[in-house]
Amino acid sequence: MTTASMGLHNRKQPHVMCRRCGKESYLKRKHYCSHCGYGKTAKIKAYSWNNKTVNGKRKDN
């Protein structure tokens, strides 16, 4: 093995654009989106700590 030929092994993109959210977070190997959860669940992935607080009240998206 030479270094020159092994240096060409890092050209594949692990993530591609997601159909649902449009982010480049869809993992081709696992077939799901890490941003919205497309491929794993029908609901869009969301967490309670993901929303900003404005004037002490939580702002929902």
GROMACS elastic network, one bead per residue, 0.5 to 0.9 nm:
[ bonds ]
;  ai    aj funct       b0    kb
    1     4     6  0.86396   500
    1     5     6  0.73993   500
    1     6     6  0.74029   500
    2     5     6  0.57820   500
    2     6     6  0.65294   500
    2     7     6  0.88038   500
    3     6     6  0.51933   500
    3     7     6  0.60727   500
    4     7     6  0.52974   500
    4     8     6  0.72167   500
    5     8     6  0.57058   500
    5     9     6  0.77359   500
    6     9     6  0.57396   500
    6    10     6  0.85712   500
    7    10     6  0.69311   500
    8    11     6  0.66069   500
    9    12     6  0.76562   500
   10    13     6  0.84216   500
   13    16     6  0.70043   500
   13    27     6  0.89972   500
   13    28     6  0.84885   500
   14    25     6  0.88322   500
   14    26     6  0.82338   500
   14    27     6  0.58291   500
   14    28     6  0.60942   500
   14    29     6  0.71435   500
   15    18     6  0.87027   500
   15    24     6  0.59298   500
   15    25     6  0.53287   500
   15    26     6  0.51611   500
   15    28     6  0.61256   500
   15    29     6  0.86132   500
   15    33     6  0.85546   500
   16    23     6  0.80668   500
   16    25     6  0.61315   500
   16    26     6  0.52277   500
   16    27     6  0.65801   500
   16    28     6  0.69251   500
   17    20     6  0.89526   500
   17    21     6  0.83638   500
   17    22     6  0.57484   500
   17    23     6  0.54288   500
   17    25     6  0.62024   500
   17    26     6  0.58818   500
   17    27     6  0.88815   500
   17    33     6  0.88396   500
   18    21     6  0.57766   500
   18    23     6  0.55876   500
   18    24     6  0.59874   500
   18    25     6  0.62219   500
   18    27     6  0.86829   500
   18    32     6  0.85580   500
   18    33     6  0.64505   500
   18    35     6  0.87615   500
   18    36     6  0.86578   500
   18    38     6  0.77731   500
   19    22     6  0.58219   500
   19    23     6  0.83555   500
   19    26     6  0.83446   500
   19    38     6  0.81923   500
   20    23     6  0.84013   500
   20    33     6  0.88243   500
   20    36     6  0.76679   500
   20    38     6  0.68005   500
   21    24     6  0.87664   500
   21    25     6  0.88635   500
   21    33     6  0.86742   500
   21    35     6  0.76891   500
   21    36     6  0.64205   500
   21    38     6  0.83592   500
   21    44     6  0.89573   500
   22    25     6  0.83095   500
   23    26     6  0.76161   500
   23    33     6  0.86208   500
   23    35     6  0.73046   500
   23    36     6  0.87771   500
   24    27     6  0.86263   500
   24    33     6  0.84701   500
   24    35     6  0.86307   500
   25    32     6  0.83265   500
   25    33     6  0.53026   500
   25    34     6  0.54996   500
   25    35     6  0.59114   500
   25    36     6  0.84478   500
   26    30     6  0.85600   500
   26    31     6  0.69000   500
   26    32     6  0.54933   500
   26    34     6  0.63137   500
   26    35     6  0.78095   500
   26    36     6  0.89765   500
   26    37     6  0.87522   500
   26    38     6  0.79263   500
   26    39     6  0.88469   500
   27    30     6  0.56235   500
   27    31     6  0.55648   500
   27    32     6  0.55933   500
   27    33     6  0.59267   500
   27    34     6  0.72729   500
   28    31     6  0.50826   500
   28    32     6  0.73135   500
   28    33     6  0.87918   500
   29    32     6  0.84108   500
   30    33     6  0.87031   500
   30    39     6  0.89534   500
   31    38     6  0.84559   500
   31    39     6  0.61396   500
   31    40     6  0.82057   500
   32    36     6  0.87631   500
   32    37     6  0.62398   500
   32    38     6  0.54278   500
   32    40     6  0.59381   500
   32    41     6  0.89634   500
   33    36     6  0.58401   500
   33    38     6  0.50606   500
   33    39     6  0.66353   500
   33    40     6  0.79102   500
   34    37     6  0.56491   500
   34    38     6  0.78660   500
   34    45     6  0.86958   500
   35    38     6  0.81715   500
   35    44     6  0.87140   500
   35    45     6  0.71574   500
   36    41     6  0.89330   500
   36    43     6  0.82718   500
   36    44     6  0.51140   500
   36    46     6  0.76006   500
   37    40     6  0.56159   500
   37    41     6  0.58957   500
   37    42     6  0.78683   500
   37    43     6  0.75074   500
   37    44     6  0.59930   500
   37    45     6  0.53053   500
   37    46     6  0.89980   500
   38    41     6  0.59951   500
   38    42     6  0.68807   500
   38    43     6  0.80286   500
   38    44     6  0.72100   500
   38    45     6  0.83086   500
   39    42     6  0.76903   500
   40    43     6  0.89313   500
   41    44     6  0.73293   500
   41    45     6  0.80221   500
   42    45     6  0.89529   500
   43    46     6  0.86439   500
   46    49     6  0.87124   500
   46    50     6  0.69220   500
   46    51     6  0.89504   500
   47    50     6  0.52031   500
   47    51     6  0.77347   500
   48    51     6  0.63879   500
   49    52     6  0.78140   500
   51    58     6  0.66126   500
   51    59     6  0.60063   500
   51    60     6  0.60907   500
   51    61     6  0.70926   500
   52    57     6  0.86373   500
   52    58     6  0.62410   500
   52    59     6  0.58103   500
   52    60     6  0.78986   500
   53    56     6  0.57586   500
   53    57     6  0.53496   500
   53    59     6  0.57080   500
   53    60     6  0.89595   500
   54    57     6  0.53839   500
   54    58     6  0.62860   500
   54    59     6  0.64804   500
   55    58     6  0.82863   500
